Amino acid sequence: MKKILLIVLLAFVCKLSAQDNERVITTAVPFLTIAADARSAGMGDMGVATSTDAFSQQWNPAKFAFAERKIGIGLSYTPYLESIITDIALLNASFYNKIDDQSAFAIGLRYFTLGEIELRQFANDPGTVAKPNELALDGSYSLKLSPTFSMSVGGRFIRSNLRLPDNGNVDSQAATSFAVDVSGYYRSREKAYNSFDGRWRAGFNFSNLGGKIQYDAGGQENFLPTNLKAGVGFDFILDQDNVIGLTTEFNKLLVPTPQDFNGDGTIDALDNDEYQQIGFFEGIFQSFGDAPDGFGEELKEFTWALGAEYTYQDSFMIRTGYFNESEEKGSRKFFTLGAGFKFKSAQVDLSYLFSTAQVRNPLENTLRFSLTFNLGDEFFND
C-alpha cells in the first residue's frame, strides 16, 4: 500500500502522469522546472531573457549584474494540484546583493512540500504520518564582462526526501546531489528609433549540470533535469511612462531519450537498465541526436514560449504568455495571465494559468503569488 501511495504521488509530479508515450523524457526532482514566481509564470513560464528581478536566480542569475537596486528580496507561493489536494505547494525565497556596479551575488531556496500522507498497514492501524518533500539551495555570482554582457556561475544543493518509512525495515534517508549552472545575459543600450526607443535582451542558461541522484544504495540512478534555456526579447520604450516588453524562449532537457535498445518494439526493464548506464555528461551530448525518429523527433523535444509585459510608470504591470510542448513529449500547452502592482520598494505579482491541452495541467486554474522588495542605492546601467 505504501509503495502504491508513493507511485501515485510521483505520478502527479512528473509529466508522465498523463502520457502513454514511452519516449517522454522524465527526470528526478522535476520541481526544479516549475516556474516558482508569479512574474515569470504570468509570461508563459519564461525568464532567461526578461529584465532583471529578484527571482532571476532560477532563470538566469547573470541578470543580477544589471540589477538597478542594490538589494532585492523575493518570496513566492505556488499551489500545486490545488483542485485535488490543498497541502502540496512550491515555496520560493531569493536574495541578491550588488557588490558594485559590475558584480552581484545571490542565494535562493526552493522548497516543494508534497503534504502529509497517512500510512496504515491494516484497517485498525493507528498509522504514521509521512511528509515527503524536496528542496534546492543555491548560490551564484554574476559579473559584467562588458557594459552590455554578463555571465554567472552558480552551485545548487538538491535534497529529495520521497521515501516512505516501512516499519524501520527500509532506510528512509533522503537522496542528495549537487549541480552547477552557467549562464549569460545581454542587454543592449537604449537606442532611438523613429517613434520610440528600444532595447534588446538575450540570455542563455545551462542549469542543473550534475551527477545523477540515487535513492537506494546500489539502486537505480536518476538523471537530474539538466536543461538548456535560451531566449531573446525587445523592449518598446514608448515614453517615460509606457514600456512594452516582448520575449520568446526555447528550452530543451539535456537528458537522453528513452530507447528500445533490444529492438523488441517496447521499452521494458532491460532497456531501462541499459538507459541507466548512460552517464550524465555523456547524456548531455547524446540528448541532441538520440531520438529514435531522427531530427523531427529531436525538434519535438524543444519547448517554446512567447510572453509580453506592459509596464505603466514602473508601478503597474500586465502580462500574458503562451507555452507549447509537443503532444508526444509531455503535451503541456497553456496560456497565462499576470499582473503586478508596485508601491515604493514593494511589489506584488499574481498569475493565472489556462491549460489548452487535452491533458490536464497540475497548475491549471491556479493563482500564484509573489512579493518583492527592492532596497538600497540605485544603479544606472546605461
N, C-alpha and C positions, 0 to 999 in steps of 0.2 A: 504493500500500500504506500509506503513512504517513497519507494522508488518511483511509483506512478505519479505521486504528487510532484516530485522534483522534475520529472519529464514534462508534465503539463506546464509547470512553472516556466521552464526553459523554453517551451514551445511558444508561449506568449511573448517572450522577449525577443526571440530570433525571427528573422524574416521568413524562415522556412515554415513558420506556423501555419500558413495558409497556402503553401505551394506544394504541388505534386512533382514538379520538375526536379530531377535528381542532380542537375548541374547548377542549381542555385548555390552561390558561394556563401558559406556560413563560417563564423569565427567564434572564438571565445570572447568574453566581455564586450558584447555588442552595444552596451550602454555608452561606450566611448564615441559612438557615431550618432547619438541622439543630439539634436540641437538643444543646448542647455540654457539658452537665453531667449527672451521674447523678441528682441530686435531681429536677430538672425532668423528665428522661426517665422516672423512675420513677412520675411522676404524669400520664402521658399527654402529655408534651411541652408542659407549661404552666409559666408563671412570672410572668405580668404582674400577678397579684393575690395571689400567695402571699406568705408572710412573707419578710423580707429575708435574703439570704445573700450570700456573696462573688461569686456568679455572676449577680447581678441586672443586670449590665451588658448582657447580651444581651436580657433580657426586659423590664426596666423600671428604669432607673437612678434614677428618682425614689425608689425604695425605700431607697436608701442614706442618705437623710436620717433614716430611722427605725432605722438600724443600732444595735445595742446594745453593740458594741465599737468601739474607736477605729480599729482596723486589721483588714482582712480580706484574706487571700490565698487564691486558688483555683487549682488545677491539675486538668485533666481529660483523659481519653483515651477516644476513641470509635472503635473499629474500624469499617470500612465495607466491605461486600461480603466479610465475613470468610470466608464459605463458598466463595468463588471465588478470592480472592487475599488475601495477608497483609500487603501493604505499602501499602494505602490506609487512611488514618485522618484523623480530625479532632483536632487538639490545641488546647487552650484554656488560657489563663492570664489571670487577672484580679487586680486590686488596688484596694482602696478605702481611703480615709483620711477620717475625720470631722474637719473643720476645727474645728467646735464642735457644740453640741447642735442647731443649726439647719441645718447645711450639710455637704456632703461632696463630694469629687471622686473619680473612679475612672478607671482605664485598663484596657483589655483587648486581648488578641491572640488571634485565631483563625487557625490555620494548617491548611490542608487539603492533604495530600500525596496525589497520585494514583500514587505508586510510581514504578518505573522501567520505561521502555519501550525495548526494543532495536530499533533501526531498521536495516533491511537493504535494499539495492537489488536484490540477487541472492543466490543460494544461498551463494556463497563469500565474500560481502562480510563483512569483519570486524565491520562495524556500528558504530553510535554509540548511546550511551545518552542518552535524554531523561528529564527529571524534572519533568513538569508539576506545578504547584502553584498554590494560591490563598491569599491571606491578607487579613485585615482588622485594622487597628489603629485603636482608637477610644478616645475620652476623653469624660467627661461631668462636669457639675456639677449637683448637686441642692440644693434649698433648700426648707425648710418655709415655706409661706405662712400656715399656721395650726397649732395643736397637732395637728390630725388630717389635714392635707392638704399634700402636697409636689409640686413639679414639677421637671423636669430637662430640660436641653438637652445634646445631645452631637453630636460630629462623628466621622466614620469615613472613613479612607483605605482604599480597596479596590484590590488588585493581583491580576490574574488572568493567570497565565503558562501558557496551554494550547497555545501554538503549538509545533509540531514543526519543527525545522530541516530545510531542504531543500537541502543542499549549498551553503549560503550564498546561494542564489538568492532566498530568501524572507526578508524581515525578520521575525525571531523575537522582537521586543520584546514585553514584557508589556503588557496593557491595564490602564489605571488609571481610577479615578473617585473622587469624594468625595460623601459623603451625610451627612444630618443626621437626628437623632432628636429627637422631642418627646414627653415622657411625663408622666403624673401618677399619684399614688398616694394613696389614702385609707385610713387606719387609725383606727377609732373607739377611744374609750376603753373600757376593760373595764367591762362592765355586769353587774349581778347579776340572774339570772333565778330561777325557782322552785327548781331543783335544781342549777344550775350557773351559772358566769359565762360571758360570751361577748364576742366582739369581731368586728366586721365589717371586711372588707377589700375594696377595689375598686381597679382600675387600668386605664390605657389606655396605649398606646404607638404613635405613628406613627413607623415606622422606615424607614431607607434612602430618605429623601426626597432624591433627587439625580438628576443628568442621566444619560443613557444611557452605556453603556460600549461602546467601539469597538475591535475587534481589528486591523483593517486601515485604514490611512489612506485615507479616501474610501470605505470599505466599509460594510457593514451595521452599524447601531447596535442595541444590545440593551437592553431595559429592565432596570433593577435590580429586585430583589424588594421594591419599595415595599409596605409592609404596615401593616395596622391590626389591633392586638390589643386586646381589652377583656375584662375578667373581673371576677368578684365571688366572695367567699368568706366563710366564717364559722368562727371558732374556738370549739369547745366546750371550755371550761376546766373539766373535771370536778372537779379538785382541784389541789393544788400539784404533783402528780406526773404527772397524766394529762391530755393535751390531744389532741383530735381536730380536725383542720382539713379542711374540705370546700371545694372550689373548682371553679368552672366557667369556661370561657374560650371566646371566639369569635374567629375570625381571618378576615381577607379580604385577598387580594392587591389592591392598588390599581393594577392593571395592566389595560389594555383586553383584552376578549375577542377572539380571532381571528375575523375576519368573512369572509363570502363577498361581497365588495364588488361584484363584477361580475355576481352572480346566476346563475352557470352551474352551481350545485349542488355545487361543490367549492372548497376553499381552495387556490389554486395560487400560483405565483410572483408573478403580477400582484397578487393580493390581498395577498400578503406585503409587496410593495413599498409598497402604499398603507398597510398597517398600520404599517410602519416610519416613515411620515411623521408619525405622531401623536407630539407632544411629551410628555415625561414629566409635566409639570404638567397639561396638557390631559387626559392619560390617567388621572390620579388621579380627576378628577371624572367622566370618561366611564365609568370602571370600575363606577360604581354604577347605570348604566342602559343599557348597551350590549349585553346578552346577547340574541342573536337570537330566543330563545324567550320573551323577556319576563321578568316578575318571578319566575316559577317557576325559571327558569334562574339568575337572579341569586342566589336563595336557595341554590342548589346550589354557588355559589362561596364560600360560607362554610363553614369547618370548625368543629367544636366538640369540646370535650374536657371530661371530668369527672375529678377527681382527689381523692384522700384521703390524709391523712398522720396517723398516730398517733405521738405522742411520749411516752416514759416517762422521767421525771426529767431531761429535757433531755439524755439520753445515749444513748437507743436509739430509732430511728425505723423504722416500717414504712410503706410507701407502695404505692399502686396507682392505676391510671388507665385511661381508655379514650379513644381518639382516633378521630374519624369524619370522612371526606371522601366526597363524592358519587362514585359509580362513574363518572359522566360527566366528573369534574373531577380525576381522579387516583387514586381508589379506595384511598387509604390508610386502613386500618381496623386498629386493633391495641389489644391490652391490654398493660399494662406492670406490672411488679412492681419494688419497690425496697426498700432497707434502708440505714440509716445507723447508724454507731457513733461516739460522741464520747467522747474521753478528754482531760480537761483542756482545752487550747486547740486540739487537733487533732480533725478529724472525717473519717471515710472513708465514702463513699457508693457504692453499687452499684445497677445497674438492669438489667432484662432485658425484652425485647420479644417478644410473641407476635402474629404477624400473623393477622387474621381475614378477610382479603380473598383473593379468588382470585389477585390479582396479588401476586407475592412482594415483600416489603419488603426493601430493601438492608440494613436493620438487624435483620432477623429473626434470632432466636436469638443475639443479640449481647449480651455482658456489657460494660457501660460502667463506668468508674471515675472517681471524683473525690476529691480530697484538699483539705481546707480548714483554714486556720489562722486563728483569731480571737485577736487580740492587743491589748494596751493596756488603757486605762481602760474602765470600763463606763459606758454612758449609759442613763438611765431616761426613757422616752418617755411615760409616763403622767403 
